[in-house]
């Protein structure tokens, strides 16, 4: 008997996802302001844990601290290696309130961190201090979102274990609010054109400095209003758009420049893990073959 994956709805969850997106951007920017730079921005990501999302350890002067989104108790927690612990609830909290509370709490712990207080990767960002618009935290939507991340992470881990080349952790990018995994061929890639809103071009150039095949999951946006899995290659090889994939519901979205598989197809299948692995394998195999990756070295 396969475990049933939760049903996700962009329409019902959008307000909560949008609020959490801004919350995670604030927390992610704290990591960005504190840690040394790692290629592909891997140092700033969040990670999936049984209780929710975590920053993992962040060093600051004479202490170490960790920030967690607890999606079971529905609160944000901050823990230090000095035995200090702080928390506050996520219900009814606007982005502006969240911003104020988290920095008041950090200051109380003698952790003085400064961030650029404006979201990234958005066409029309609202500064965190001014954002009273996003204030929705619907427990039912979070109770679907968090277990789905755990299920997906488990499948991504099995897929990742098959690859022997350079690959990323399975991690949550707060800029685009997606769970991602990337494989690399080992070859340099053409300079990326950049142009991501609110992000210096050198960050994008660094992220795509090597040939990469990336897969991931996100909750949707106005351009694609449904939770979905994606896969893309950079640079995209000729013929990639016409690749034959599994399952048959997968398709190439020309506006996004990515292959898409609706989350609902996986969730409603008799074997969600098998269905998702079919998508992961077929997109990777098609792209790696067309781009002439040395699969014998990368997979043996």
C-alpha positions as CSV (number, residue, x, y, z in Angstrom):
1,X,0.0,0.0,0.0
2,X,1.5,3.3,-1.1
3,X,1.3,6.3,1.3
4,X,-1.2,8.9,0.1
5,X,0.5,12.2,-0.7
6,X,-1.5,15.3,0.4
7,X,-3.7,17.3,-2.0
8,X,-2.3,20.7,-2.8
9,X,-4.2,23.6,-4.2
10,X,-2.6,26.8,-5.5
11,X,-5.9,28.7,-5.3
12,X,-6.6,27.7,-1.7
13,X,-2.9,27.9,-0.6
14,X,-1.7,31.0,-2.5
15,X,-2.2,33.5,0.3
16,X,-0.4,31.2,2.8
17,X,2.4,30.4,0.3
18,X,2.9,34.0,-0.5
19,X,3.2,34.9,3.2
20,X,5.6,32.0,3.9
21,X,7.6,33.0,0.9
22,X,8.3,36.4,2.5
23,X,9.0,34.9,5.9
24,X,11.6,32.5,4.4
25,X,13.2,35.3,2.5
26,X,13.8,37.2,5.7
27,X,15.3,34.2,7.4
28,X,17.3,33.3,4.3
29,X,18.8,36.8,4.1
30,X,20.0,36.4,7.7
31,X,22.0,33.3,6.5
32,X,23.2,35.4,3.5
33,X,24.4,38.2,5.8
34,X,26.3,35.8,8.1
35,X,27.9,33.0,6.2
36,X,30.9,32.9,3.8
37,X,29.9,32.6,0.1
38,X,29.6,29.1,-1.3
39,X,29.3,28.5,-5.1
40,X,25.8,28.4,-6.5
41,X,24.5,30.1,-3.3
42,X,24.2,26.8,-1.5
43,X,25.1,28.4,1.8
44,X,21.9,30.5,2.0
45,X,19.3,27.7,1.5
46,X,16.9,26.2,4.0
47,X,16.5,22.5,4.7
48,X,13.6,20.2,5.2
49,X,13.3,18.5,8.6
50,X,10.5,16.5,10.3
51,X,9.2,19.6,12.0
52,X,9.4,22.0,9.0
53,X,12.3,24.2,7.7
54,X,15.6,25.0,9.2
55,X,18.6,27.2,8.6
56,X,20.9,24.7,10.2
57,X,23.8,26.2,12.2
58,X,24.7,29.9,11.8
59,X,27.8,31.1,13.5
60,X,27.8,34.6,15.0
61,X,30.8,36.0,17.0
62,X,31.0,33.9,20.2
63,X,27.9,31.8,19.6
64,X,26.0,29.6,17.1
65,X,22.3,29.8,16.5
66,X,19.6,28.2,14.4
67,X,16.3,29.4,13.1
68,X,13.4,26.9,12.5
69,X,10.0,27.1,11.0
70,X,8.0,24.6,13.1
71,X,5.1,23.6,10.9
72,X,3.7,21.2,13.6
73,X,3.4,23.8,16.4
74,X,3.1,26.6,13.9
75,X,5.8,28.8,15.3
76,X,9.2,30.2,14.6
77,X,12.0,29.2,17.0
78,X,15.6,30.4,17.5
79,X,18.0,28.2,19.4
80,X,21.6,29.0,20.4
81,X,24.5,26.8,21.7
82,X,24.4,28.8,24.9
83,X,21.1,27.1,25.9
84,X,19.0,30.1,24.8
85,X,15.6,29.5,23.2
86,X,13.0,31.9,21.8
87,X,9.8,31.4,19.9
88,X,6.8,33.3,18.5
89,X,3.6,32.1,16.7
90,X,3.0,32.4,13.0
91,X,-0.7,32.8,13.0
92,X,-2.1,36.2,12.1
93,X,1.4,37.6,11.6
94,X,2.0,40.0,8.7
95,X,5.4,40.2,7.0
96,X,6.0,43.5,8.6
97,X,5.2,42.0,12.1
98,X,7.4,39.0,11.4
99,X,10.3,41.2,10.3
100,X,10.0,43.3,13.5
101,X,9.6,40.3,15.8
102,X,12.5,38.3,14.5
103,X,15.0,41.1,14.7
104,X,13.8,42.1,18.2
105,X,14.3,38.5,19.2
106,X,17.8,38.3,17.7
107,X,18.8,41.6,19.4
108,X,17.6,40.1,22.7
109,X,20.0,37.3,22.1
110,X,22.8,39.8,21.3
111,X,22.8,38.7,17.6
112,X,23.1,41.9,15.6
113,X,22.6,41.1,11.9
114,X,21.7,43.5,9.1
115,X,19.9,42.5,5.9
116,X,18.8,44.3,2.8
117,X,15.1,44.6,3.7
118,X,13.6,44.1,0.3
119,X,12.5,40.7,-1.3
120,X,14.3,39.3,-4.3
121,X,13.1,37.6,-7.5
122,X,9.9,39.6,-7.5
123,X,8.8,42.1,-10.2
124,X,7.2,44.4,-7.7
125,X,8.6,43.8,-4.2
126,X,7.2,45.3,-1.1
127,X,9.9,46.2,1.5
128,X,9.5,43.8,4.5
129,X,8.9,46.7,7.0
130,X,5.9,47.9,4.9
131,X,4.3,44.6,4.0
132,X,1.0,44.4,5.8
133,X,-0.6,42.7,2.7
134,X,0.8,39.2,3.3
135,X,-0.5,38.0,6.6
136,X,-2.2,34.7,6.0
137,X,-1.2,31.5,7.8
138,X,-3.7,28.7,7.1
139,X,-2.8,25.6,9.1
140,X,-4.6,23.3,6.7
141,X,-2.5,24.5,3.8
142,X,0.7,24.2,5.8
143,X,-0.3,20.7,6.9
144,X,-0.4,19.7,3.2
145,X,2.7,21.7,2.1
146,X,5.1,20.3,4.8
147,X,4.4,16.6,4.3
148,X,4.6,17.0,0.6
149,X,8.1,18.4,1.0
150,X,9.1,15.4,3.1
151,X,7.7,12.9,0.5
152,X,9.4,14.8,-2.4
153,X,12.7,15.0,-0.5
154,X,12.7,11.3,0.0
155,X,12.3,10.6,-3.7
156,X,14.9,13.2,-4.7
157,X,17.3,11.5,-2.3
158,X,16.9,8.2,-4.1
159,X,17.4,9.9,-7.4
160,X,20.4,11.8,-6.1
161,X,22.1,8.6,-4.9
162,X,22.3,7.3,-8.5
163,X,24.6,10.2,-9.6
164,X,28.3,10.1,-8.9
165,X,29.3,13.6,-10.2
166,X,29.1,16.9,-8.5
167,X,25.6,17.5,-7.3
168,X,23.8,19.9,-4.9
169,X,22.2,19.1,-1.6
170,X,18.5,18.8,-1.7
171,X,17.6,22.2,-0.4
172,X,14.9,24.9,-0.3
173,X,15.6,28.2,-2.2
174,X,13.8,31.0,-0.5
175,X,14.2,33.4,-3.4
176,X,12.0,31.3,-5.7
177,X,10.3,29.3,-2.9
178,X,11.2,25.9,-4.4
179,X,12.8,22.6,-3.4
180,X,15.7,21.9,-5.7
181,X,18.4,19.4,-6.7
182,X,21.0,20.0,-9.4
183,X,23.5,17.7,-11.2
184,X,26.6,19.0,-13.0
185,X,28.5,17.7,-16.0
186,X,31.8,19.1,-14.9
187,X,32.1,21.4,-17.9
188,X,32.0,25.2,-17.9
189,X,28.8,26.8,-19.2
190,X,28.3,30.0,-21.2
191,X,28.0,33.2,-19.2
192,X,24.4,33.5,-18.0
193,X,22.6,36.7,-19.1
194,X,21.3,37.4,-15.6
195,X,18.3,39.8,-15.3
196,X,16.6,38.2,-12.3
197,X,14.7,41.0,-10.4
198,X,16.5,42.2,-7.3
199,X,19.5,40.0,-7.8
200,X,23.0,41.1,-9.0
201,X,23.9,39.4,-12.3
202,X,27.1,38.0,-10.8
203,X,25.0,35.8,-8.5
204,X,23.1,34.3,-11.4
205,X,26.4,34.0,-13.4
206,X,27.9,32.0,-10.4
207,X,24.8,29.8,-10.1
208,X,25.0,28.8,-13.8
209,X,28.8,28.8,-14.2
210,X,28.8,25.1,-14.9
211,X,26.6,22.9,-17.1
212,X,23.6,21.9,-15.0
213,X,20.5,19.8,-14.9
214,X,18.1,21.0,-12.2
215,X,14.9,19.5,-10.9
216,X,12.6,20.8,-8.3
217,X,9.2,21.5,-6.9
218,X,7.3,24.7,-6.3
219,X,3.8,25.7,-5.3
220,X,3.0,27.7,-8.4
221,X,2.7,31.3,-9.4
222,X,0.5,33.4,-11.7
223,X,2.2,32.1,-14.8
224,X,1.7,28.5,-13.7
225,X,-1.1,28.5,-11.2
226,X,-0.7,25.0,-9.8
227,X,1.9,23.1,-7.7
228,X,4.3,21.4,-10.1
229,X,7.7,19.6,-10.6
230,X,10.1,21.1,-13.1
231,X,13.3,20.2,-14.9
232,X,15.6,22.3,-17.1
233,X,19.2,22.2,-18.4
234,X,21.5,25.1,-18.8
235,X,22.6,25.5,-21.4
236,X,19.6,23.9,-23.1
237,X,20.8,21.4,-25.8
238,X,19.2,21.4,-29.2
239,X,16.2,19.1,-29.4
240,X,15.5,19.1,-25.7
241,X,12.1,20.7,-26.1
242,X,11.0,17.7,-28.2
243,X,12.2,14.9,-25.9
244,X,10.0,12.0,-25.2
245,X,9.3,11.8,-21.4
246,X,7.5,9.8,-18.8
247,X,4.9,10.1,-17.6
248,X,2.9,11.2,-20.6
249,X,1.4,14.2,-18.7
250,X,4.9,15.9,-18.6
251,X,5.3,18.7,-21.1
252,X,7.7,21.5,-22.1
253,X,6.5,25.0,-21.0
254,X,7.9,27.4,-23.6
255,X,7.3,30.5,-21.4
256,X,9.3,29.1,-18.5
257,X,11.8,27.2,-20.6
258,X,11.3,24.1,-18.4
259,X,9.7,20.7,-18.4
260,X,6.7,20.6,-16.1
261,X,4.8,17.8,-14.4
262,X,1.8,18.8,-12.4
263,X,2.0,17.8,-8.7
264,X,-1.6,16.5,-9.0
265,X,-0.5,13.8,-11.6
266,X,2.0,12.4,-9.0
267,X,-0.4,12.8,-6.1
268,X,-3.3,11.0,-7.8
269,X,-1.2,8.2,-9.3
270,X,-1.3,4.7,-7.8
271,X,2.5,4.9,-7.0
272,X,3.6,8.6,-6.5
273,X,7.2,7.7,-6.0
274,X,7.4,5.7,-9.2
275,X,5.6,8.4,-11.2
276,X,8.0,11.1,-9.9
277,X,11.0,9.0,-10.5
278,X,9.9,8.4,-14.1
279,X,9.9,12.2,-14.6
280,X,13.2,12.7,-12.9
281,X,14.9,9.9,-14.9
282,X,13.5,10.7,-18.3
283,X,14.2,14.4,-18.1
284,X,17.8,13.8,-16.9
285,X,18.5,11.0,-19.5
286,X,17.1,13.0,-22.4
287,X,19.0,16.2,-21.4
288,X,22.3,14.4,-20.6
289,X,22.3,12.5,-23.8
290,X,21.5,15.5,-26.0
291,X,24.1,17.6,-24.2
292,X,26.6,14.8,-24.6
293,X,27.4,14.5,-20.9
294,X,29.9,11.7,-20.0
295,X,27.3,9.5,-18.4
296,X,29.7,6.6,-17.9
297,X,31.8,8.7,-15.6
298,X,28.9,10.6,-13.9
299,X,26.8,7.5,-13.1
300,X,29.2,4.5,-12.8
